[in-house]
Amino acid sequence: MRKALLIGIDDYPNDPLDGCVNDAVAVENTIEKHGDGSPNFAVQRKDNIATSGELRTSIDELFAGDADVALLYFSGHGFFDSTGGYLVTPDHQKGDAGLSMDVILNIANNSKIKNKVIVFDCCHSGAFGSPANMAAAAQLAEGVVILTASRDNESAIEIDGHGVFTELFVDALQGGAATLTGDITPGSIYAYIDQALGAWDQRPVFKTNVNQFISLRKTVPPIETSILRKITAYFESIESEHQLDPSYEPTEEPKNEINEAIFSELQKMNRVGLVAPVGEEHMYYAAMNSKSCKLTTLGAQYWRHVQSGKI
């Protein structure tokens, strides 16, 4: 079972926002289903939660039980001081900013759910997972993944009715961060967002304690898995090369249908960065000039996955 709680709060009495509910809706529309339309997360979206107590109750309910995955997303105001970080709720007042991030970490750490994924798009969100009182609070328990929009001393930017971080997060979920098997993991999402934001922009924060990343969403892979699995047939080792000649090119006579079929699949591997021609700029010229092709660094990585039975 996979469940998600998505919270967007715009309605702050003294400092309203206008993109947080939009962001929660965009995340919901993306994670409810996989790329092929099959069900993914069972989503509860709660817009404009009014009190810290209501927020705490909703988070308690999310992390109750023993589901495979629970995802918490929050977009709203964040606050940070010497006592730690807080998710700000509309009932905040001096000395009571909202729900403590340390409390949320404790709830997630003590949850029996196998994988807990926590995504915050708010100012100072990088404070989450770094308790103010290290002696009194546990580090990340196994199965906890944290992805935040900014460091604890940074703001989270909102442009044209959407958070910059969430817009990239949704792009990543829609396929921008997909692996060649079509899986979108927390690690690939962070890498996508990190590369998209410049050195002078807000910096995302990623913290985790997992043995293996789960897939948050699947998309149609850019190369068929049946072809990807042939990488070990075309290359005996990660150092070996596949010798080509003009018979691989379909424009040449006489026709060699076997070599042409192999070359078609090698070209697909080339287009997704798994294979590169040796001594030529394009695969066509490598074949016509009887050169070879070899695995790229990425290709070697996927070769190992196929060889070990992971794909």
C-alpha positions as CSV (number, residue, x, y, z in Angstrom):
1,M,0.0,0.0,0.0
2,R,1.3,3.5,-0.9
3,K,-0.3,6.6,0.6
4,A,0.5,10.3,0.4
5,L,-0.6,13.3,2.5
6,L,-0.3,16.6,0.5
7,I,-0.6,19.9,2.4
8,G,-0.7,23.3,0.9
9,I,-1.4,26.4,3.0
10,D,-2.0,29.8,1.4
11,D,-4.3,31.4,4.0
12,Y,-2.0,33.0,6.5
13,P,-3.7,36.0,8.1
14,N,-0.7,38.4,8.1
15,D,1.4,37.0,5.3
16,P,-0.7,35.1,2.7
17,L,0.8,33.0,0.0
18,D,-0.7,32.2,-3.4
19,G,1.1,29.1,-4.8
20,C,1.0,26.5,-2.1
21,V,-2.4,25.0,-2.8
22,N,-1.5,25.1,-6.5
23,D,1.6,23.1,-5.7
24,A,-0.2,20.5,-3.7
25,V,-2.7,20.0,-6.5
26,A,0.1,19.7,-9.1
27,V,1.8,17.0,-7.0
28,E,-1.5,15.2,-6.5
29,N,-2.2,15.2,-10.3
30,T,1.2,13.6,-10.9
31,I,1.6,11.0,-8.2
32,E,-1.9,9.5,-8.2
33,K,-1.0,7.4,-11.3
34,H,2.0,6.0,-13.0
35,G,2.9,7.0,-16.5
36,D,0.9,4.2,-18.0
37,G,-2.3,5.3,-16.1
38,S,-2.2,2.6,-13.5
39,P,-2.8,3.5,-9.8
40,N,0.1,4.7,-7.7
41,F,-0.4,6.6,-4.5
42,A,-3.7,6.9,-2.6
43,V,-3.7,10.6,-1.9
44,Q,-5.2,12.8,0.7
45,R,-4.9,16.5,-0.1
46,K,-5.6,19.0,2.7
47,D,-5.7,22.6,1.7
48,N,-5.4,25.4,4.2
49,I,-5.1,23.5,7.4
50,A,-5.8,26.0,10.1
51,T,-4.0,24.9,13.3
52,S,-0.8,23.1,14.3
53,G,-3.0,20.5,16.1
54,E,-4.8,19.7,12.9
55,L,-1.5,19.4,11.1
56,R,-0.1,17.1,13.8
57,T,-3.2,14.9,13.7
58,S,-3.0,14.5,9.9
59,I,0.7,13.6,10.0
60,D,0.1,11.1,12.8
61,E,-2.6,9.4,10.7
62,L,-0.3,9.3,7.6
63,F,2.5,7.5,9.5
64,A,0.2,5.1,11.3
65,G,-0.2,1.5,10.2
66,D,2.3,-0.6,8.2
67,A,2.1,0.6,4.6
68,D,4.9,0.1,2.2
69,V,5.4,3.8,1.5
70,A,4.1,7.0,3.1
71,L,4.8,10.3,1.5
72,L,4.4,13.7,3.3
73,Y,4.4,16.8,1.2
74,F,4.1,20.3,2.7
75,S,4.0,23.7,1.0
76,G,3.6,26.8,3.1
77,H,5.6,29.0,5.5
78,G,8.5,27.7,7.4
79,F,10.3,29.2,10.4
80,F,13.7,28.6,12.0
81,D,15.2,29.9,15.3
82,S,17.5,28.6,18.0
83,T,15.0,26.0,19.1
84,G,14.8,24.4,15.6
85,G,12.6,24.5,12.5
86,Y,8.8,24.7,12.3
87,L,6.0,24.2,9.7
88,V,4.0,27.4,10.2
89,T,0.2,27.1,10.5
90,P,-2.3,30.0,10.3
91,D,-2.8,30.0,14.1
92,H,0.8,30.8,14.8
93,Q,1.6,33.4,17.4
94,K,4.7,34.8,19.1
95,G,6.5,31.9,20.8
96,D,4.4,29.3,19.0
97,A,5.3,29.2,15.3
98,G,3.5,26.0,14.4
99,L,4.5,22.3,14.4
100,S,8.1,21.5,15.3
101,M,10.1,19.7,12.6
102,D,11.7,17.7,15.4
103,V,8.3,16.4,16.4
104,I,7.6,15.3,12.8
105,L,11.0,13.6,12.6
106,N,10.2,11.7,15.8
107,I,6.8,10.6,14.4
108,A,8.4,9.4,11.1
109,N,11.3,7.6,13.0
110,N,8.9,5.7,15.1
111,S,6.5,4.7,12.3
112,K,6.3,1.0,11.3
113,I,5.9,2.0,7.7
114,K,8.8,0.7,5.6
115,N,9.6,3.8,3.6
116,K,8.9,7.3,4.8
117,V,9.4,10.1,2.2
118,I,9.2,13.7,3.4
119,V,9.2,16.6,1.0
120,F,9.0,20.2,2.3
121,D,8.8,23.3,0.1
122,C,9.0,26.1,2.6
123,C,11.6,28.6,3.9
124,H,14.3,27.1,6.2
125,S,13.1,23.6,5.4
126,G,16.6,22.2,5.4
127,A,16.4,22.3,9.2
128,F,14.3,19.1,9.0
129,G,16.3,16.0,9.9
130,S,18.8,18.0,12.0
131,P,17.3,18.3,15.5
132,A,18.2,21.4,17.5
133,N,18.9,19.2,20.5
134,M,21.0,16.3,19.1
135,A,21.2,14.6,22.5
136,A,17.4,14.5,22.9
137,A,16.4,13.4,19.4
138,A,17.3,10.5,17.2
139,Q,19.0,10.6,13.9
140,L,17.1,9.4,10.8
141,A,15.7,5.9,11.3
142,E,16.0,3.4,8.6
143,G,13.7,4.0,5.7
144,V,13.4,7.8,6.1
145,V,14.1,10.0,3.1
146,I,14.0,13.8,3.3
147,L,14.0,16.2,0.4
148,T,13.7,19.9,1.1
149,A,13.5,23.1,-1.0
150,S,16.3,25.0,0.7
151,R,18.8,25.0,3.5
152,D,17.9,26.0,7.1
153,N,19.1,29.6,6.5
154,E,17.5,30.1,3.1
155,S,14.1,31.1,1.7
156,A,12.1,29.0,-0.8
157,I,11.2,31.1,-3.8
158,E,7.7,31.2,-5.3
159,I,7.2,32.5,-8.9
160,D,3.9,32.8,-10.9
161,G,1.8,30.9,-8.5
162,H,4.1,27.9,-8.0
163,G,7.2,27.2,-5.8
164,V,10.4,26.9,-7.9
165,F,11.3,23.7,-6.0
166,T,7.9,22.1,-6.4
167,E,7.8,22.9,-10.1
168,L,11.0,21.0,-10.6
169,F,9.8,18.2,-8.3
170,V,6.7,17.7,-10.4
171,D,8.8,17.9,-13.6
172,A,11.1,15.2,-12.2
173,L,8.1,13.0,-11.3
174,Q,6.6,13.4,-14.8
175,G,9.7,11.8,-16.3
176,G,12.6,14.3,-16.0
177,A,14.3,12.2,-13.4
178,A,13.4,8.7,-14.8
179,T,16.0,6.1,-15.1
180,L,16.4,3.9,-18.2
181,T,14.0,1.4,-16.6
182,G,11.4,4.2,-16.2
183,D,11.8,4.4,-12.4
184,I,11.8,7.7,-10.6
185,T,13.5,7.5,-7.2
186,P,14.1,10.1,-4.5
187,G,17.8,10.1,-5.5
188,S,17.1,10.7,-9.1
189,I,14.7,13.5,-8.2
190,Y,17.3,15.2,-6.0
191,A,19.9,15.0,-8.8
192,Y,17.4,16.5,-11.3
193,I,16.5,19.4,-9.0
194,D,20.1,20.0,-7.9
195,Q,21.3,20.3,-11.5
196,A,18.4,22.6,-12.5
197,L,19.1,25.1,-9.7
198,G,22.1,27.3,-10.1
199,A,24.9,27.8,-7.6
200,W,23.4,31.1,-6.5
201,D,19.8,29.9,-6.2
202,Q,18.2,28.2,-3.2
203,R,19.9,24.9,-2.7
204,P,17.8,21.7,-2.1
205,V,18.8,19.4,0.7
206,F,18.7,15.6,0.6
207,K,19.0,13.3,3.7
208,T,18.4,9.6,3.8
209,N,18.9,6.4,5.7
210,V,17.9,3.6,3.2
211,N,19.6,0.5,1.9
212,Q,17.9,1.0,-1.5
213,F,15.9,3.7,-3.2
214,I,12.2,2.9,-3.8
215,S,10.5,4.0,-7.0
216,L,8.0,6.9,-6.3
217,R,6.6,6.7,-9.9
218,K,7.1,4.7,-13.1
219,T,7.1,6.2,-16.5
220,V,7.4,4.6,-20.0
221,P,11.2,3.9,-20.2
222,P,13.1,5.6,-23.0
223,I,14.4,2.2,-24.2
224,E,12.5,-1.1,-24.1
225,T,13.6,-3.3,-21.2
226,S,13.9,-6.3,-23.6
227,I,16.5,-4.4,-25.6
228,L,18.3,-3.1,-22.5
229,R,18.7,-6.7,-21.3
230,K,20.6,-7.5,-24.5
231,I,23.5,-5.3,-23.5
232,T,25.4,-8.2,-22.0
233,A,24.8,-10.2,-25.2
234,Y,26.3,-7.5,-27.4
235,F,29.2,-6.8,-25.0
236,E,30.9,-9.7,-23.3
237,S,32.5,-7.4,-20.7
238,I,32.3,-3.7,-19.8
239,E,35.7,-3.3,-21.6
240,S,34.8,-5.2,-24.8
241,E,33.8,-3.5,-28.1
242,H,31.3,-4.6,-30.6
243,Q,32.8,-4.8,-34.1
244,L,30.8,-3.2,-36.9
245,D,31.0,-3.3,-40.6
246,P,28.9,-2.0,-43.6
247,S,26.6,-5.1,-43.3
248,Y,25.0,-3.5,-40.2
249,E,23.8,-0.5,-42.1
250,P,20.3,-1.2,-43.8
251,T,21.2,0.9,-46.9
252,E,23.9,-1.5,-47.9
253,E,23.6,-4.5,-50.3
254,P,23.4,-7.4,-49.9
255,K,21.0,-7.2,-47.0
256,N,22.1,-8.8,-43.7
257,E,18.9,-8.8,-41.6
258,I,20.5,-10.2,-38.5
259,N,23.2,-7.5,-38.4
260,E,20.7,-4.8,-39.3
261,A,18.4,-5.8,-36.3
262,I,21.4,-5.8,-34.0
263,F,22.5,-2.4,-35.3
264,S,19.0,-1.0,-34.8
265,E,19.2,-1.9,-31.1
266,L,22.7,-0.7,-30.7
267,Q,21.6,2.7,-32.1
268,K,18.8,2.8,-29.6
269,M,21.4,2.2,-26.8
270,N,23.4,5.0,-28.4
271,R,20.5,7.4,-28.3
272,V,20.1,7.0,-24.5
273,G,23.8,7.2,-23.8
274,L,24.7,3.6,-23.2
275,V,26.8,3.0,-26.3
276,A,29.2,5.2,-28.2
277,P,31.0,4.7,-31.6
278,V,34.8,4.3,-31.4
279,G,36.8,6.6,-33.7
280,E,33.8,8.2,-35.3
281,E,31.2,10.8,-34.4
282,H,28.1,8.8,-35.4
283,M,27.2,5.1,-35.4
284,Y,26.5,5.2,-39.1
285,Y,30.1,6.1,-40.0
286,A,31.4,3.5,-37.4
287,A,29.5,0.8,-39.4
288,M,30.4,2.1,-42.8
289,N,34.1,2.4,-41.9
290,S,34.2,-0.9,-40.1
291,K,34.9,0.6,-36.7
292,S,33.4,-0.6,-33.4
293,C,31.2,0.7,-30.6
294,K,31.7,0.5,-26.8
295,L,29.9,1.0,-23.6
296,T,29.9,4.4,-22.0
297,T,30.3,4.9,-18.3
298,L,26.5,4.8,-18.0
299,G,26.4,1.7,-20.2
300,A,28.9,-0.1,-18.0
301,Q,26.6,0.7,-15.0
302,Y,23.6,-0.8,-16.7
303,W,25.7,-3.8,-18.0
304,R,26.5,-4.6,-14.4
305,H,22.8,-4.4,-13.4
306,V,21.8,-6.8,-16.2
307,Q,24.6,-9.1,-15.5
308,S,23.7,-9.3,-11.8
309,G,20.0,-9.9,-12.6
310,K,18.8,-6.5,-11.3
311,I,17.2,-5.7,-14.6
